[in-house]
Amino acid sequence: MTNPIQTSDNWELIPLGKIVKSKKGKLPTNFISEKSSEVLPYVDIQAFEKGVLRRFAKMDDGVLCEKNDVLMVWDGARSGLVGTGIRGLVGSTLTVFECPKSIFPKYLYYFLRSKYNYINTNPKGDRIPHVDPAILWDVPIPVPKIGIQKKVVKKIEQTLKELEVKTKQIFFPETNELNEILENSILYLFEMAFQGNLTSKWRQVNLTKSSLTLLNNIQEKRKSKFNNIYKNKKKKYNKEFCIIGPNKNVSTWTDVKLENLISIEGRIGWKGLQRDEYIDRGPLFLSVHSLNYGDIVDFRDAFHIPKWRYDESPGLKLEENDILLAKDGAGIGKIGIICGLNEPTTVNSSILVIRSKEAFIPKFLFYFLKGPEIQKIVKSRISGDRIPHLFQRDIKNFILSVPPLEEQKEIVKIIEAKLERLEELESHI
């Protein structure tokens, strides 16, 4: 660590670890569902971020925090996120900071908020991120007198309120402009698309058969192929679609469970792969980093692995139009689609590979998986106590309304036109 540095205006820059102590939370031995005078709330991420108190425990069964304490998410995708305390017991994925008399807690809170991106993007651990103590404790914090710290906090909070008001005035001077932005939001766009509203006029002009016909044809072809292969082995076909029935709003759409309509593959562990096995040339080995550059999977900075490593997981040999979904770690929920695949490529254990098969236009399935339904699951996992993780069953159990293929193409066309318009609007704002 560096030594304290005297600044020109008599503020000291002191490594955080020299003046602030911390204590990691832990799971209580027993949870109590009802509130009483003998218990305290269990302070997890939802508690300090949204004030949602779900569980309680006895006062001596955990790590205590007070109302003015500063808390930080220590483990998981949002490691480095800070909040102010609630009198209670600190969650197992959180850390509580103990401030000396020379540090005003709200001052520390705003300082740590300013360092979130730095701490979050420099975690310890590849698969499950944690705050790196070496990074955190070496961050220099400017320390003026306590009275100055309180003035700084007051000014920050006044400015934040002013910014909120002025932002609304700049972005939304008229109600109709606000409505236009809301109606063209990505969330609203995807909801409209997968409820059938984007193509309601298209359906009036373009009469198509129900997608149930398509699904039944696919089912029969698969069953026939299976029976031809195993006709002498007495194996029974068990890949039936779970068809719920016609969509209640669009008669030509069919509600189905995604299981057996798509394929999902994930790497089970690393099979002993070590970083020193990476080579200069060979099949590409993608990580979540490749999903950071927009909808199209980006191959920049990908590692290379030996061909025998690539061959040991045939189901993860990527193909054009494969959809990649980050299932854990700091990037959980990130998604991309393969376009322009020119060389053998596979993925690491943090990524699910999803293929659309016969019932879907790949981009249609991609936009569905990018939409609000999957992201609801992602948010629920991030806001919980445990390390966030998406499972294959989370995707397979989804009920999706399948339009005819012709309409899927039209939906993709409309979505992409509106996304382009949204980019222009964002640039203008």
Summary of the structure (lengths in Angstrom):
residues: 429
radius of gyration: 26.3
end to end distance: 43.0
largest distance: 87.4
contacts: 1278
relative contact order: 0.11
helix: 38%
strand: 21%
